[in-house]
Amino acid sequence: MNRPPSITLPALDLSKSSTMRVRGRSGSIVKVEQVGDRSAEDALDQNVFVNINANWVNAKGAWLIHVVLILAGKVIVDTIPGMSQQISWTLVNLIYLALSYLMFHWVTGMPFEGDLRGGAYDDLTLWEQIDDGAQYTPAKKWLFSVPVMLFLASTHYTNYNPWLFAINLSALVFVLIPKLPQLHRQRVRFLANDASGMATPVTPSFPSSGTSTPHETTRLSEITEAHFR
């Protein structure tokens, strides 16, 4: 009986792992990221229609509504029994700053006709949408000055109490920082880690079915046709 011809396979060294490109994890506590690439497509999508989500700040009465809301809030807070003027002004200041931050610097995108913009405003806050992102416009100067004037009024009517002054000043700084031109389209992330880690190596194996499957001790160069019968 003739010996079946042997099949010579190239030697395969499984001891050496393939070179994998691995990026280490980032251990930064605070990370600043830029959103919106200002591409030509985004610019065209933003200019298709008027952005009614942000253009209302330039409408008639839009500036006066801030003063009206502050005075209305002051009247409502004063109706609480046992409320002092110091606590009242502090609460009005903190409530206005909290709502202002939530409205202008926390919520992104636009709720009106957002699908017509191709997602050009999805990553932008209302403050970044005002006046198409231009800085030092009259509307932005007004929105910047209102918290400052309210802080000065609350500081005066709280009789310059050091504890209330520290609380009002901290809240004011927290709201004014996102309004700075240096932080336009910037996002501060805390405890931001890269999602990519080390790649999981793949262990080569042979199929478990069949009686003629070669054992692990069989060298690849010694495999013949008889092993596959």
Backbone bond lengths (Angstrom), bond angles and torsions (degrees), N, CA, C in turn:
res aa  C-N    CA-C-N  psi(-1)  N-CA   C-N-CA  omega(-1)  CA-C   N-CA-C  phi
1 M - - - 1.469 - - 1.516 109.89 -
2 N 1.284 113.63 125.55 1.464 118.05 -178.60 1.523 110.43 -69.17
3 R 1.304 114.65 143.06 1.464 121.20 178.84 1.530 108.71 -75.62
4 P 1.306 117.95 129.63 1.481 119.20 -179.57 1.527 110.73 -61.31
5 P 1.298 113.97 138.56 1.476 116.77 -178.88 1.530 110.19 -62.16
6 S 1.301 113.72 142.25 1.474 119.54 -179.78 1.522 109.79 -85.47
7 I 1.294 114.21 151.19 1.467 121.66 178.24 1.522 107.89 -108.37
8 T 1.272 115.54 119.40 1.464 120.82 -178.66 1.518 109.77 -92.54
9 L 1.290 115.00 120.64 1.461 121.03 178.15 1.519 109.95 -108.17
10 P 1.280 116.18 149.95 1.475 117.90 179.12 1.516 110.49 -64.69
11 A 1.308 115.67 145.17 1.467 120.94 -179.11 1.519 109.86 -66.17
12 L 1.301 113.78 135.84 1.466 119.71 -178.18 1.522 108.28 -122.87
13 D 1.300 115.09 117.29 1.452 120.62 -179.34 1.518 108.26 -94.26
14 L 1.335 116.06 108.24 1.451 121.05 -179.40 1.513 113.09 -89.95
15 S 1.308 116.43 -4.00 1.466 118.76 -177.40 1.508 112.46 -76.51
16 K 1.335 116.87 -26.28 1.448 120.93 -178.81 1.519 109.12 -94.20
17 S 1.251 116.00 122.74 1.468 120.52 178.37 1.507 109.62 -78.70
18 S 1.312 114.50 146.98 1.459 119.85 178.52 1.515 110.65 -68.08
19 T 1.293 114.87 151.47 1.457 120.95 -179.19 1.519 109.37 -73.53
20 M 1.298 115.58 123.56 1.449 121.42 179.96 1.510 108.84 -116.68
21 R 1.316 115.85 137.35 1.452 120.82 177.78 1.530 108.30 -86.12
22 V 1.285 115.89 111.79 1.460 121.84 -175.26 1.515 108.55 -117.58
23 R 1.312 115.75 132.25 1.457 121.82 176.33 1.514 109.07 -105.52
24 G 1.290 116.33 126.88 1.450 121.19 -177.74 1.513 111.68 -67.47
25 R 1.309 114.39 155.61 1.452 119.96 179.05 1.517 110.24 -72.45
26 S 1.301 114.83 146.62 1.451 120.78 177.29 1.514 109.67 -92.04
27 G 1.324 115.38 127.20 1.449 120.36 -178.46 1.507 113.12 -102.13
28 S 1.329 118.49 21.79 1.452 120.93 -176.39 1.523 110.19 -72.48
29 I 1.327 115.21 141.18 1.456 120.95 178.19 1.517 110.46 -81.72
30 V 1.324 117.21 -42.93 1.453 122.23 -179.60 1.525 108.56 -119.59
31 K 1.310 116.80 130.64 1.458 122.12 -178.45 1.516 109.30 -132.74
32 V 1.321 116.24 133.07 1.459 122.27 179.87 1.517 108.57 -106.63
33 E 1.318 116.51 123.01 1.460 122.24 -179.49 1.520 109.94 -119.69
34 Q 1.309 115.33 149.05 1.461 121.40 177.69 1.523 108.83 -102.59
35 V 1.331 115.41 134.73 1.457 120.80 179.17 1.522 108.71 -114.23
36 G 1.329 115.87 149.93 1.462 120.22 179.33 1.513 111.09 75.88
37 D 1.320 116.49 115.33 1.461 120.32 -177.33 1.524 113.57 -92.66
38 R 1.324 117.10 0.44 1.470 121.52 179.77 1.527 110.97 53.07
39 S 1.302 116.64 43.20 1.456 120.44 178.68 1.519 110.11 -75.00
40 A 1.325 114.74 168.16 1.468 119.58 -179.50 1.528 110.87 -65.32
41 E 1.330 116.95 -34.50 1.470 119.71 178.96 1.523 111.21 -65.50
42 D 1.334 117.02 -42.19 1.461 119.59 178.64 1.520 111.40 -65.54
43 A 1.325 116.30 -38.93 1.465 119.51 178.47 1.524 111.46 -63.20
44 L 1.327 117.10 -39.41 1.465 120.09 178.47 1.527 111.17 -69.07
45 D 1.335 116.21 -40.28 1.461 119.42 179.12 1.522 111.82 -65.15
46 Q 1.322 117.54 -36.01 1.456 121.04 -179.48 1.520 112.65 -72.12
47 N 1.327 116.53 -25.60 1.459 120.38 -177.48 1.521 113.52 -96.83
48 V 1.329 117.54 6.91 1.463 119.13 -179.65 1.519 110.57 -66.90
49 F 1.337 116.60 -48.77 1.456 121.53 179.78 1.522 109.05 -130.29
50 V 1.296 115.02 169.91 1.460 120.59 176.58 1.529 108.62 -73.44
51 N 1.311 115.96 132.98 1.459 121.13 -179.72 1.531 108.94 -80.25
52 I 1.327 116.52 91.62 1.458 120.21 -178.33 1.525 111.59 -71.98
53 N 1.321 116.94 -12.91 1.458 119.99 177.44 1.519 111.90 -70.17
54 A 1.345 117.62 -26.14 1.461 121.14 -176.53 1.515 113.57 -120.53
55 N 1.318 117.80 -19.22 1.467 119.37 -176.05 1.520 113.23 -74.54
56 W 1.322 118.71 -11.02 1.459 119.90 -179.55 1.525 111.90 -67.08
57 V 1.334 117.43 -20.97 1.468 119.27 -179.26 1.516 111.62 -67.83
58 N 1.328 117.87 -17.33 1.460 121.65 178.52 1.529 112.33 -101.50
59 A 1.325 117.01 3.71 1.462 119.98 -179.93 1.526 110.45 -78.34
60 K 1.332 115.57 165.44 1.462 120.65 179.72 1.519 109.90 -67.93
61 G 1.312 115.44 133.81 1.457 120.99 -179.67 1.508 114.81 84.46
62 A 1.346 117.73 -6.73 1.455 119.58 -178.43 1.527 111.33 -69.06
63 W 1.315 116.78 -32.48 1.456 119.29 178.76 1.527 110.71 -75.66
64 L 1.336 116.22 -37.90 1.458 120.23 -177.23 1.514 112.49 -69.77
65 I 1.344 117.06 -24.75 1.460 120.19 -176.44 1.523 111.43 -64.18
66 H 1.333 117.69 -27.49 1.459 120.45 178.30 1.525 110.42 -65.67
67 V 1.321 116.52 -44.52 1.459 120.68 179.05 1.528 110.68 -64.75
68 V 1.318 116.21 -41.08 1.468 120.53 179.51 1.522 110.86 -63.19
69 L 1.305 117.34 -43.97 1.468 120.64 -179.70 1.524 111.37 -65.91
70 I 1.318 116.75 -38.33 1.465 119.52 179.10 1.528 110.75 -65.16
71 L 1.338 116.90 -45.25 1.465 120.18 179.09 1.528 111.17 -66.04
72 A 1.332 116.92 -39.44 1.463 119.81 177.84 1.521 111.12 -64.45
73 G 1.315 116.45 -40.74 1.458 119.67 177.36 1.512 112.42 -65.22
74 K 1.334 115.68 -35.89 1.469 119.07 177.99 1.527 111.06 -65.58
75 V 1.307 117.14 -40.85 1.465 120.50 178.92 1.523 110.76 -65.05
76 I 1.337 116.66 -41.75 1.470 119.95 -178.95 1.528 111.01 -66.42
77 V 1.332 117.40 -41.84 1.464 120.07 -179.76 1.518 110.90 -66.55
78 D 1.343 116.61 -35.78 1.473 119.20 -179.74 1.520 112.89 -67.26
79 T 1.316 117.51 -19.18 1.469 119.60 179.29 1.523 112.75 -76.05
80 I 1.329 117.18 -10.84 1.465 120.09 178.90 1.531 108.18 -70.57
81 P 1.317 119.04 128.78 1.473 121.03 -178.63 1.528 112.02 -61.98
82 G 1.318 115.51 137.76 1.458 121.28 178.31 1.513 114.64 76.62
83 M 1.329 118.46 11.32 1.454 121.51 -178.06 1.526 109.77 -81.13
84 S 1.334 116.32 126.34 1.461 121.59 176.33 1.516 109.71 -89.99
85 Q 1.327 116.02 163.72 1.460 120.54 -178.79 1.532 111.27 -68.38
86 Q 1.297 116.61 -33.96 1.470 118.65 179.54 1.528 111.26 -64.65
87 I 1.316 115.99 -48.97 1.470 119.67 179.28 1.524 110.63 -68.38
88 S 1.337 116.55 -34.91 1.455 119.85 -178.68 1.525 111.30 -63.23
89 W 1.323 116.94 -48.33 1.467 119.56 179.85 1.532 111.23 -66.65
90 T 1.302 116.27 -35.87 1.468 118.77 178.25 1.521 111.25 -65.70
91 L 1.330 117.74 -42.82 1.460 120.61 178.51 1.523 111.40 -64.85
92 V 1.321 117.19 -42.46 1.472 120.02 178.75 1.525 110.36 -61.45
93 N 1.311 116.64 -42.70 1.457 120.26 179.68 1.528 111.24 -64.46
94 L 1.311 117.52 -45.84 1.465 120.72 -178.37 1.525 111.62 -67.64
95 I 1.322 117.25 -39.35 1.468 119.88 179.45 1.523 110.67 -65.84
96 Y 1.329 116.54 -43.54 1.469 118.50 179.22 1.527 111.22 -64.28
97 L 1.322 117.51 -42.68 1.460 120.05 -179.56 1.526 110.98 -65.94
98 A 1.336 116.96 -38.08 1.463 119.57 179.37 1.525 111.50 -66.03
99 L 1.331 116.39 -45.27 1.467 119.34 178.47 1.521 111.17 -66.82
100 S 1.328 117.04 -36.42 1.466 120.34 178.57 1.520 110.89 -65.18
101 Y 1.316 116.80 -43.49 1.468 119.47 178.76 1.524 110.89 -64.96
102 L 1.323 116.71 -42.92 1.463 120.14 -179.97 1.526 111.51 -62.18
103 M 1.301 116.78 -39.22 1.464 121.17 -175.01 1.523 112.56 -79.10
104 F 1.317 116.77 -43.28 1.467 119.98 -172.07 1.519 113.99 -95.58
105 H 1.334 118.72 -23.04 1.463 119.33 -170.74 1.519 114.28 -129.42
106 W 1.309 119.49 -2.69 1.469 120.49 -178.35 1.529 111.29 -109.75
107 V 1.322 116.75 -50.62 1.460 120.79 -178.32 1.525 109.26 -75.59
108 T 1.328 116.20 133.01 1.457 121.94 178.47 1.519 110.44 -113.25
109 G 1.329 115.26 164.18 1.460 120.72 179.80 1.512 111.31 81.28
110 M 1.317 114.81 -166.47 1.456 121.27 179.58 1.522 109.28 -142.36
111 P 1.320 117.79 133.44 1.469 119.94 -178.36 1.519 113.72 -80.99
112 F 1.332 118.00 -10.65 1.459 121.02 -175.33 1.522 110.04 -109.87
113 E 1.308 116.69 118.03 1.463 123.21 174.48 1.521 111.66 54.32
114 G 1.326 115.85 40.00 1.447 118.83 -179.61 1.515 113.16 -68.51
115 D 1.350 117.66 -27.15 1.456 120.50 -179.31 1.518 112.04 -70.98
116 L 1.337 117.26 -20.27 1.468 119.69 179.91 1.521 112.14 -79.79
117 R 1.319 118.06 -9.67 1.463 121.09 -178.47 1.521 112.52 -99.30
118 G 1.297 117.62 0.94 1.459 119.87 179.65 1.514 113.77 64.45
119 G 1.336 117.50 26.04 1.465 120.53 -179.87 1.505 114.54 75.61
120 A 1.343 117.82 18.74 1.464 120.37 -177.30 1.519 112.21 -69.40
121 Y 1.341 117.51 -23.39 1.462 120.78 -178.19 1.529 112.64 -107.94
122 D 1.298 118.13 8.88 1.462 120.17 -173.51 1.527 112.46 -62.89
123 D 1.324 117.82 -33.92 1.463 121.32 -176.56 1.520 113.27 -99.06
124 L 1.320 117.73 2.50 1.461 121.04 -174.92 1.522 110.45 -103.10
125 T 1.323 115.90 140.22 1.449 121.04 174.47 1.529 109.76 -80.15
126 L 1.325 115.52 171.27 1.458 119.36 178.75 1.520 111.17 -62.48
127 W 1.315 117.62 -37.98 1.465 120.47 178.56 1.523 111.07 -62.38
128 E 1.314 117.71 -37.93 1.465 121.23 179.81 1.518 112.52 -75.88
129 Q 1.327 117.60 -17.02 1.454 120.74 177.54 1.529 112.52 -88.48
130 I 1.324 117.59 -20.57 1.461 120.70 -176.14 1.530 109.71 -64.03
131 D 1.326 116.44 131.47 1.469 122.97 178.59 1.520 111.76 53.89
132 D 1.330 116.36 35.41 1.477 122.47 177.97 1.524 112.58 56.44
133 G 1.316 116.32 32.15 1.455 120.07 177.24 1.504 115.48 84.18
134 A 1.329 118.24 2.55 1.468 120.61 179.24 1.523 110.24 -68.50
135 Q 1.330 115.92 146.99 1.452 121.75 -178.29 1.530 110.76 -101.03
136 Y 1.318 115.47 157.73 1.470 123.61 175.09 1.534 112.32 59.08
137 T 1.320 116.81 33.23 1.461 119.77 174.40 1.529 108.92 -82.67
138 P 1.345 118.55 160.82 1.473 119.94 -179.68 1.524 113.13 -55.90
139 A 1.324 117.84 -39.70 1.462 120.26 -179.32 1.527 111.15 -64.77
140 K 1.317 117.03 -42.78 1.453 119.58 -179.66 1.524 111.55 -71.34
141 K 1.302 117.76 -33.51 1.467 119.56 175.55 1.527 110.53 -64.37
142 W 1.329 117.09 -39.69 1.458 120.76 178.81 1.528 110.76 -66.54
143 L 1.324 117.00 -46.05 1.458 120.75 179.60 1.527 111.87 -66.04
144 F 1.311 117.22 -24.01 1.457 120.85 176.19 1.526 111.60 -79.60
145 S 1.316 115.95 -33.98 1.470 120.01 -175.47 1.533 112.85 -81.80
146 V 1.329 118.31 -28.21 1.468 120.27 -178.20 1.528 111.83 -60.44
147 P 1.328 121.21 -48.20 1.467 119.19 177.11 1.521 113.07 -61.42
148 V 1.340 116.57 -34.29 1.459 119.39 179.63 1.528 110.59 -67.19
149 M 1.328 117.50 -44.12 1.463 120.54 179.19 1.532 111.42 -65.46
150 L 1.324 116.76 -38.83 1.456 119.41 177.74 1.523 110.73 -66.49
151 F 1.315 117.69 -36.29 1.466 121.22 177.03 1.525 111.14 -64.95
152 L 1.328 116.97 -42.11 1.463 119.93 178.33 1.526 111.18 -64.10
153 A 1.346 116.41 -40.42 1.466 119.50 179.22 1.530 110.83 -66.44
154 S 1.341 116.71 -43.27 1.462 119.15 179.74 1.524 111.03 -66.44
155 T 1.340 117.74 -34.80 1.464 119.92 177.54 1.528 111.11 -66.36
156 H 1.318 116.58 -39.41 1.471 120.35 179.95 1.525 111.00 -67.49
157 Y 1.315 118.16 -46.27 1.466 120.79 -175.57 1.521 113.12 -78.99
158 T 1.314 118.00 -10.82 1.468 120.16 172.12 1.524 111.50 -92.86
159 N 1.336 115.51 9.99 1.475 121.62 177.29 1.527 112.42 57.89
160 Y 1.328 115.03 33.02 1.460 122.39 175.40 1.537 111.71 56.96
161 N 1.316 114.06 39.28 1.459 119.06 175.15 1.531 108.85 -62.93
162 P 1.341 118.07 125.91 1.474 118.59 -173.94 1.523 113.77 -62.94
163 W 1.342 117.95 -36.18 1.462 119.84 -179.41 1.524 111.19 -71.18
164 L 1.307 116.73 -45.09 1.459 119.32 178.01 1.524 111.06 -68.10
165 F 1.322 116.37 -34.27 1.473 119.82 176.21 1.528 110.79 -62.36
166 A 1.312 117.18 -42.19 1.469 120.53 179.65 1.523 110.97 -65.16
167 I 1.332 117.01 -40.18 1.467 120.17 179.35 1.525 110.75 -65.59
168 N 1.340 116.62 -46.68 1.466 119.93 -179.00 1.527 111.67 -66.73
169 L 1.322 117.09 -37.73 1.465 119.79 179.59 1.526 111.03 -68.01
170 S 1.318 117.36 -41.29 1.473 120.31 178.90 1.526 111.27 -61.81
171 A 1.330 116.09 -43.30 1.465 119.48 178.26 1.522 111.18 -65.45
172 L 1.331 116.96 -37.98 1.467 119.77 179.40 1.524 111.39 -64.88
173 V 1.306 117.42 -45.23 1.470 120.74 179.65 1.521 110.57 -63.47
174 F 1.326 116.77 -38.81 1.463 120.82 -179.97 1.525 111.92 -63.03
175 V 1.326 117.28 -31.28 1.463 121.23 -178.93 1.527 111.51 -87.95
176 L 1.318 118.06 -31.54 1.464 120.43 -176.55 1.532 112.67 -79.64
177 I 1.306 117.98 -27.51 1.469 119.94 -178.01 1.529 112.07 -59.39
178 P 1.341 120.38 -45.83 1.475 118.20 178.94 1.527 113.91 -65.05
179 K 1.311 117.90 -15.37 1.462 120.44 179.95 1.524 112.78 -82.93
180 L 1.320 118.43 -10.28 1.456 121.35 -177.45 1.533 110.67 -68.75
181 P 1.334 117.24 142.70 1.486 119.28 178.91 1.527 112.99 -61.96
182 Q 1.326 117.47 -28.03 1.465 120.00 -179.59 1.519 112.48 -65.70
183 L 1.331 117.92 -22.32 1.463 121.40 -179.35 1.520 112.30 -104.30
184 H 1.323 116.99 18.45 1.461 120.28 178.25 1.520 109.58 -67.87
185 R 1.333 116.07 125.58 1.465 123.91 -178.70 1.528 112.16 63.23
186 Q 1.306 117.16 25.44 1.457 121.36 177.02 1.521 109.33 -111.10
187 R 1.331 115.54 143.31 1.450 121.70 178.34 1.529 108.74 -125.46
188 V 1.311 115.58 130.73 1.457 121.44 177.93 1.525 107.99 -98.17
189 R 1.324 116.00 118.47 1.462 121.72 179.82 1.519 109.04 -109.04
190 F 1.323 116.15 134.40 1.446 121.54 178.25 1.526 109.35 -103.02
191 L 1.339 114.62 138.41 1.467 121.62 179.76 1.517 111.12 53.82
192 A 1.348 115.86 45.92 1.463 121.29 -178.51 1.516 109.00 -89.22
193 N 1.324 116.87 119.74 1.458 123.32 177.43 1.508 109.65 -114.98
194 D 1.337 115.90 148.15 1.454 120.00 176.66 1.512 109.43 -69.61
195 A 1.336 115.86 137.37 1.467 120.08 -179.88 1.520 112.85 -73.68
196 S 1.356 116.08 -20.19 1.457 119.36 -176.62 1.523 110.36 -81.82
197 G 1.274 117.33 135.77 1.459 122.61 177.64 1.509 110.02 -127.36
198 M 1.331 117.03 -158.38 1.456 120.98 179.09 1.523 109.87 -74.08
199 A 1.322 114.58 139.32 1.457 119.06 179.83 1.524 109.94 -73.24
200 T 1.306 116.66 142.43 1.458 121.87 -179.35 1.518 109.59 -81.59
201 P 1.332 118.74 119.31 1.470 119.43 -179.72 1.513 111.28 -68.32
202 V 1.317 116.20 147.39 1.460 122.27 -179.80 1.515 109.04 -96.63
203 T 1.303 117.33 125.35 1.466 122.37 179.96 1.515 109.73 -86.39
204 P 1.337 118.40 117.84 1.463 119.43 179.40 1.518 110.92 -67.54
205 S 1.316 116.65 138.97 1.471 121.72 -179.66 1.509 108.52 -147.66
206 F 1.317 114.88 162.43 1.449 122.15 178.20 1.518 109.22 -103.54
207 P 1.295 119.29 156.33 1.465 120.34 177.99 1.513 110.83 -61.91
208 S 1.354 115.67 143.53 1.465 120.46 -176.90 1.523 112.79 -86.00
209 S 1.308 119.87 -11.79 1.460 122.21 -177.73 1.519 110.42 -85.12
210 G 1.362 115.80 149.97 1.455 120.46 176.80 1.518 112.15 96.96
211 T 1.321 115.93 144.24 1.468 120.20 179.94 1.509 112.37 -86.69
212 S 1.324 116.85 -19.68 1.449 119.26 -177.54 1.516 113.07 -92.45
213 T 1.321 116.65 15.14 1.464 119.30 179.33 1.513 109.33 -69.00
214 P 1.282 119.81 129.44 1.473 120.73 -178.10 1.514 110.35 -65.42
215 H 1.356 114.00 146.41 1.455 119.72 178.01 1.518 109.45 -76.71
216 E 1.338 113.81 167.71 1.460 118.19 -177.58 1.518 111.61 -66.41
217 T 1.371 116.59 -22.59 1.459 119.21 -177.34 1.524 112.33 -82.48
218 T 1.342 117.30 -11.29 1.454 121.49 -179.23 1.514 110.08 -75.14
219 R 1.316 117.04 127.83 1.454 120.92 178.16 1.520 109.45 -75.37
220 L 1.304 115.74 145.82 1.457 119.71 -178.25 1.517 112.15 -65.81
221 S 1.289 117.11 -29.90 1.469 119.65 -178.73 1.533 112.57 -72.87
222 E 1.369 118.02 -14.77 1.459 121.31 -178.06 1.506 111.67 -99.26
223 I 1.305 119.55 5.81 1.460 122.03 -179.93 1.519 109.59 -72.61
224 T 1.333 117.75 130.34 1.449 123.19 179.04 1.522 108.95 -121.42
225 E 1.341 114.63 179.16 1.455 120.02 179.67 1.527 111.19 -66.09
226 A 1.324 117.45 -23.77 1.471 120.18 -177.28 1.524 110.97 -67.50
227 H 1.309 116.84 -26.71 1.461 118.56 -179.57 1.521 112.75 -70.62
228 F 1.317 116.30 -18.34 1.477 119.76 -177.04 1.527 111.80 -103.55
229 R 1.323 119.30 5.83 1.467 122.66 178.76 1.517 110.02 -89.68
